[in-house]
């Protein structure tokens, strides 16, 4: 099996989906790797490192598509719309694309890929089960985003984070409020604490309290009914408008007392819940900073704009949408390990083997055999459920002379 790694084309994207250090393990499983020249340079991995680990180099994206059994990327389809038209022209029937593609936000892109007879592993759909943890791209990239968000806030803030006792007097610690205690939020809490800030955190899932406190944060309790706040996959669920209005009112008091607010609250495939109103921002002290990690889908803060720096009443608001790309070496290392583990999971004797009954394959395989394969995406596209193909009976399997059940030729 040949895995092809193209250079990312999304503006500002510096990550690469496979790093040289992971190639020997793929080689042991019978997987060859073809890398487009320059694909890893922005992440700190020059072409020579790939060649040293056994990869072959390609001079063009077209060469990759013509040779690769699997095309492995960081961004594709809905996560990189400008490359989709060109890629659709290159895909060969049965060719497998592996990458982040925002399937819940852009399910129509998955449908287009299915029409082109391509197969697709949408990495955002990796199930949150124990044996898939090492393939969980969302968690890996959220770890980087939470860390970088705090650094961005610390640089923009006119205050230093730690308490300091100096000859010139005592400097009080910065007060950081983290909204959302998922992977990004927990990393933001940990990073803020390492920098010496006093950290408060809130999540509408009450079972997050122990995790927040284990990192040295203080859990904020709002008088809200949150019993249906989490889905079966462990993600936050969308709540009603009345709930969010009440949440905004209660949260404004905590926001007003904070020097830095990091927001991470997101619902997969849905607009981000609006948690910080314009009035709440106006209640903050001048020089305060908000970093809104949910800005790509509308933002948790009413005033945030994707990839923009906004200033209102002396409060600076950032809406970064691709923080992992700002730490491309380690972000690529984590992403590569996730992709490598998935590839090894679906490879047997050097060949791609898709067990459609395996929960990891079943949930992550967005398109296959000309169909949108994932049940959740079919629902979003108003497609009927896929009808499982019945296994042939013993009499049907022996209709052709000399054939045996399970023999494909």
C-alpha positions, 0 to 999 in steps of 0.5 A: 500500500502506498500512502501519499502526503501532499503539501498543505494548500490552506492559507497559513497551514504549516502542519504536515500529516505524517512526520519522518519519525513515524515512517519506519513503523509504517514500513514494517506494516508494508506501507510505503510513503510518497511525500510531495517536496516541501510538504514538511518544511514549514513544520520543521521537517525538510525533505532530507529527513523523509528520504532518510526514513525511507520515503520517496519524494514527488514533484507535484500533487498530481503525481501523488494522486496518480500513485497513492492508494491513500492520500493523507492530509491535514485539511481537505474538503470542507476544511480546505474548500479551495483544494476540493475542486482540483482534488475531485478531478484527480480522485480514482475510484476506491482511492482513500482520502484521510484527513480533517474535512469538517464533515458535520459543518460541510456534509455536502462536501462528503456527498460530492466525494462519494459521487466521485467514487472516493472513500473518505476517513473524516478524522473529526469522526473518530469515536471517543472510545478507549481503543481509539484514543491514540487516533483522536485528532480533535483532542490532539489539536485541542491540546495545542490550541488551549496552550497557544490561546493562553500564550496569546492572551499573556502576550496581549495582556498588560499584566503579568500572570504570576503573583510577585513579591518585589522590592517595589511592592507586591504584584497580584496574580492575573485572574483567568476564566476558562469557559469550557472544560474539554481538552482545550479548556483543560489545557488552558487551565493547566497552562494558566496555572503554570504561568502563575495565574489564579484560574476559574473555570466553568462547564455546563457538564457538572462532572468536569468539576473534578478535572478542573480542580485536579489542575488547580482551577476553581470550578464555577457553579451557575444555578442552571439545570444541566442534566441533558448537557452531554451526548453519548460521545462525550461532547457538549449538546446544544441547549435552548435559547432560554438556557443560554440567555440565563447562562449569559446573565450569570456568567457576566459577573464572573467575566467582569472580575477576570483579566483574561477569558478563554472560551472553548465551548463548541457543539460539533456541527452547530453554531457556537453557543453565545456566552459573552454578550457585548454588555458583559465585555463592557463590564470588564476592566480596560486591558482585559483580554478574551481569546475565543476559540469558538470564533470559527462557528460564530464565537462564544463572544458576541464581538469576536471575529474569526482571525481578527483582533477586535478592541471594544471599551479597552478590551481586546478580543481575539478569534483565532481559528488555527492555533495548532498551526502556530506550533507546527512541529509538535502539532504535526507530531501529534497529528502524525501519530494519530494518522499513523495509528489509524493507518496501521489499524486498517492495514493487514499484510500491507493491504488496506482492509476495511472492516465495516463492522469495526466501530472505529471504521464504521464511525470514521468512514464518511464515504465509501462505494459511492455512498455517504457511509456515516449514518450521522452525515446521511441524516444531515443530508436527509438521505435514507439509512443505508441498507446492509448488504446481506451475506450470501447463503451457502447455496448462493455462494456456490452457484458458480462452478468452483466458487467457495464462500468468501472467495473473491477470485 
